[in-house]
Amino acid sequence: MLEPLGIAASGQGVVSAFQPVVRLPEESVVGYEALARWPELSGVTPQAVNGAVEQQIPDGALLLVNCEPGGDHHGIAADPALTRARELYDLVFELTERNLLAHPGLLLRTVTELRDNGVSVALDDVGSHPASAALLDVLRPDLVKLDMGLLERRPDREQARTIAAVLAYHERTGATIVAEGIETDQQVEQALSLGATYGQGYRFGRAVLRVDTPAVPPMRPPVDVLPAPAMCSLFDLVSSGTTIRSAPLDTMVALSQLIGEQAGHGPDPAIVLTAIQRDEFYNDGLRERYRAIAENSPLVAVFADRAAADFGAGVRGVALRSDDPLSDEWVLLALGPHFAAALVTRLDGARQNPWARWDELRTDLAITYDRDLVVRLARDLLARIP
């Protein structure tokens, strides 16, 4: 048995309850969600792991643990309880959906730290906010937990968008879909229609302090892990696999307008990120364009030399360090559940001529609709946001 840790060892108010997770449609138990929190680890619950061992949950069973994205997870590798949990169980930390885009750089570091320590990741309550669907490819969760509202009634237009986004992500990655809040046979059928292969809810059992149903180890397909953001030159990143073309500056402007229109008028909200070198280049036309996009987008961010500039309502400013290679590049990127596009440019030798006219300037540019590449670029940009 594992030695209890910290507060959990003293028994001061921390109690673990376990709710079964079942495989659909046969309803065999594959694991449990540990419903407990330990504030000392910002939402990570090693006490719940101890409880799982005490309950003799079988080796290899799924063990879901709540996790706050803003917590400090550097100590996971050294924690004996969590080390033991990785050895015993299919350990998955659930990222709560609240304010996921408040600190995207921290969020990506959290996911990287968890995966580096052998912990899988679930995105919880998908469907309760547009940001969750837009972040699926960025975070690359192993499990997608559907918000229970998707089971409670006939899907409306917004819910249909979420369902389509989740199914598209599942098709691309093989990620496991989990339906929460199942209480009736009808909701079981609805969960199956949404692609869920795992389910939770009172229909299968309430959270209990003592487990009396053994779990059959789950057999879920692995999701390929993306490399950690390098925060490098996006031009170098895209040029390694995409044709670079020399074009007049007017062509770059026209292509950026096109991508902005595609992102702003598409049926699904997209994350839109743009790097413009210096805030003085952010004219009234750009301010109005991105303000309009921000009305429906979960995140619009402008990267420039200063973050204090007025980029418009709903548009987030991100200051670039002077030594950031992005300071010499122009980028526009849009990433949504069903749309991905990026334009990455760098001025060629004409940039060295301070007397060059606008119509004399040329740029080396790459435009891509390769979703995997756009996701890598998006992760590199999002990692720069505090």
N, C-alpha and C positions, 0 to 999 in steps of 0.2 A: 504494500500500500504506500502511496506517496505521502510524504510529510507535508501537512498543510503549511501554507505560507502566510507570513504577515498577519494581517487582520483576520484572515480566514482561520488561522490557527487558533486565535483567541475566541472564535465563535461569536464575534460582536455583530450580529445582525445580518450576516451574509449566508443565505440559504439557497441551495441550488434546486431547481425543479427541472424536470426533463419532459419535453413534449415529443411524442414520436413523429418521425418522418417516414412515410411509406412509399413504396414503389407502386405506381399506377400502371394498369388497372387492377392488379392482383391484390393490392393493399397489404403486402408483406412489409414488415418494419425493416428499414435499412439503417436507421440511426435515430439520433435525438438532437433536439436543440436545447442547449443549456440556458435556461432563463435565470440568469444571475449576473450581477455586476460587481466589480471590485474597483472603486474609484482610484485606488493607488496606481493602477495601470491603465487609467483613462479608458475604461470600458472593457479591457481584456480581462478574462475571468479564469485564472489558474485554479481558483477554488472550485469552479465548475468541473474542471478536469479531475480534481481529486474526488469529487462526488461521482463522476462517471466511473472511476476505478472502483470506488466503494460499492457502487451499484452493480458491479461485475458486467458492465456493458461489454460485449464481446470484442475481441481484437478485430480491427479492420472496419468497425462500424463507423458510420458517418457521425461526426460530432460538430454541430454548428455552435459558434460562440459569437456573441455580439461584440462589435468593435467600433469605437469612435474614430473616424478618419483623422481627427486632429491629435490623437494620442501619441505618446512617445513609445515606439515599438523597437527601439534599439536593444532593449534588454531581453528580447525573446530568446535569442540563441543561448543566453546564459541562464535562463530560468529553468530550474530542474523539472518543475511540473509541466511546463509547455514542451520541454524536450521529450519528456516521457510521453506526452500526448501525441506528438508527431510519430513516435514509435508505435503507439498502440492503435491509433485511430486515423480515419480519413478526416483530418482536422481542417475545418473551414471557418474563417473569420468573416462575419457578415458586416459589410459597410452599410451604415444607415443612410437613407436617401436624403436626409435633411441637409440643405446648404452645401451640397457636394461641390459646387463651383465657387464657393466663397474663397477657397485657397487651393486652387488646382495643383500648384506645384507641390504643396505639402501632401495632397491626396495621392499624387503619383509616387512620391517618395515612400508613403505608407505602403502602397501596393507593392512596390519594389522590395521593401524591407521584409514584408510578409513572405513574398515568394522566395526571396533569397534564403529564408529560414525554413523553407519546406512547407509553408502554410498556403492552402488554397484560399481563394477569395470569392465571396458571393456579394452581389449587389441586391440590397433589400428594397422592398416596396416600389418596384419598378412600375410606373404608371401613375404614381401620385404626383409627379411633376415632370414637365417636358425635358428637364435636364437629364433625367435618368436614361431616357432612350437615346439622347444625343451622345451620352458618355459610354455607351456599351463598348464600342470598338476602341475607345481610348483606354479604358480601364481593363478591358478583356477579362471580365469575371468568368470563373469556372462554372458558377451557378447563378441563374437569374431568378430572383424570387418575385413573383407577380403580386402586386398590391391586391388585397382582398376585394377591393371595389370592382375589379374586373369580373368577379364571379357573382356579384349581387344583382345584376340586372342585365338586360340586353345592351350590348355595347353601343355607345354613341360614337359620333365621328372621332372625337379625341381619343377615346379608348381603342377604337379600331386602328388608329395610327400607332398607338403603343403596341398593340398585338402584332401588327405587321412588322414593326421595327424589331420586336423580340424574335419573331419567327425568322426574319431575315438574318439576324445575328446568329441564331441557332444554326441556320443553314450554312453560314460561312465558317463557323467555329466548332460546331458540335456541342456547345455549352448545354448544360442540363437546366431545364426549366422546372421551377418549383412553384406550385400554387398554394397560397396560404389562405387560411380562414374557411376551409371547406367544412360545411355542416350538414349538407344534404346530398342525396343521391344525384339530384339534378346538378348540383355544383361539381360533383365528380365528373359528370359528363361534360360540363362546361370546361373544366380544367383540362380534360383530355383533348377537347376541341382546340384549346389554346396551345397545345403542344407540350403540356406538362407531363413529365414522367415521374415526378415526385410530388407528394401532397402532404399538407399539414392541416390540422384543424380538429374541432370537437368531434367530427365524424369518425376520426380514427383514435381519439383519446385526448383527454385534457393533460395539461402539465401536472406531473405528479412528483412527489418527493422520493418515492421508491419505485424503481422500474421492475415490472414483473413479466415483461414480454421481451424475449431475446430478439436481437437484431441480426438479420442476414447481411453480411458485408455488401455494400453497394458495388455496382459495376457501372461506373459512369465514365464516358470517354474523356481523355485528357484534352485540355485546351492549350494550344501552342502559346508559349510565353513570349511576349515581345521584349526586345532588348531595352534596357533602361535608357531614358532620354540622355543624349550626349551633350545637348546644348551647344552644338557645333554650328558650322556654316550650313545653312539650309541649301544654299546653292551647290556646295560640294556634295551634300547628301543626295540631292535630286539629280545632279549631273552624272553620277556614277551609273545610273540606269535609264536615263532619259535623254533624248536628243536635245542638244543646245542649239538654238538658232539665233543669228544676229538679225535684229529688226530695228526699224525706226522707233523712237520713243512713243510716237503716236500709236503704233501698233500695241505696245505694252498698255497704254491707257485704255484703248478700245477693248482689249482682252480682260482687263481688270473690271471694266464696267460690265462686261458680259457676265463674269462670274458673280459679281455683286447682284445683278438682276436675277440670275438663276437661283442664288441663295435666298434672296428676298421674296421672290414670288413662288417659290416651291411650296408644295402642300405640307411639308414637314419642317419644323423649326431646325435650323442648322446653327452650329457654332461657326462664327466668322471671326477670323484673326487676320490682322494686317500689320505689316512692318513698313514704315515710311521714312526711316532714317531720322529726319528732323521734324519737329512739330510744326515748323513754319510751312512745310509742304501740305499741311492739312487745311485745305481751303474750304470755302463755304459749301461747295458742291459735295465734297467728301463728307463734311459734317452732316449735311442733310441726308445723304444716302445712307450712312451708317446709323443715324438716328432712326430712320424709318425701318431699317432692318432690325434694330434692337427692340422694336415694339413687339416682335414675335420670337426673337431668338433667345435661347437660354444664355448665350454669352456672345458679346461683341467686344473685342479688345483691340486697341491700337498700340503698337510698340514704336516708341520714338525716343529721342534723346531726353525729353522731359515728360513726366507723367502728370504734371500740374496743369497742363494746357486744357482748355475747354474742348473736349471732343464730342460734346452733345449728350443729351439726356439718354441714360441707359448704356452709354459706351464707356468702357473701362480703359484708362490709360495705364501703360506699363513703361517705366523708364528703363532704357537700355544702358548698360555700362559702356564706357568709351572703348573698352577692349573687346567687346562682344562682336564677333564676326557679322552678326546680323545688322550692325550699324552701317555696313557698306552694301546692304542688300534691300531690295524691295520685294515684299511678299504679300500675297492675298490668298487666303485659304478658306474654304467653306466645307464643313463636314456635318452631314446629317444622317439620319437612319438609312436613307436611300440615295443620297447624293454626296459626291466627294469630288472636289476640284481644287487645284492649287496652281498659282502662277508665281514663279520664283525668278527674279531677275537681278542682273548686276550690270551696271554701265560699263561699256568697253573703253578703249583708249581715249575716246572723245571726252570722257569725264575729266581727263587730265588737262584739258584745254579750257581755262576759265572764260575764254572769249567766244566759245562755241555758241552758235545760235541753237534754239530749240529744235529746228528742223534739221540740224546737223548732228544732233546727238543720236547715238544708237545704243542699243542694249543687248546683252546676251540674255536670252530668256528660255525658260522651259515651262511648258504648260502640261499638266497631267491630270487625268481622271482615274488614275490607278488608285483604287481605294486603299490598298495596303500601304502604298507610298504616302498618300495624303495623311493616313493615320499616323505614320512615323513623324511626318512634319508637324502635325498638330500636337503630338506628345512633346516634341522638342520645344515648341512655342509655349505650350501650357506649363511646362516645367520652369519657365522663366517668370511666371506670375507668382508672387509671394503667397 
